[in-house]
């Protein structure tokens, strides 16, 4: 596993949820997004103080993991 993906291991489960409880996406989908350039969106998630910019980037990451790269917000997924 590339170093980039290893660095995201703490953030991905925190964002997508747990396999035994409610979740919004799969780890496979999240890592696929990360491999295709989405890792920049959550590189600081869980490492620095959360800012509104980090929230928006995390939302975009999740929207990409759920609906592919067609969406950038959860609102757009709900309306689709």
Residue, then its C-alpha position, 0 to 999 in steps of 0.5 A: x500500500x503506498x505511503x499516501x494511503x497509509x497516512x489516510x488510515x486513521x481518517x478514512x474509518x472516522x469519516x465513512x463509519x464502521x462496518x458493524x454500525x452505520x456507514x456512508x460508504x465502503x473503505x474500498x470506495x474511499x481508498x479508490x477516491x484517495x488513489x485517484x487524487x482525493x487523498x489531498x482532501x483529507x490529508x490533514x483530517x484528524x491531525x490538525x484542528x478542524x477548520x471549515x475548509x477541512x470540513x468542506x474537503x471531507x464532505x467532498x471526499x465522502x461525496x466522491x466515495x459515495x457517488x463518484x466524482x460527479x458530486x462535491x457535496x452531500x446536498x447534491x447527492x440527496x437531490x440526485 
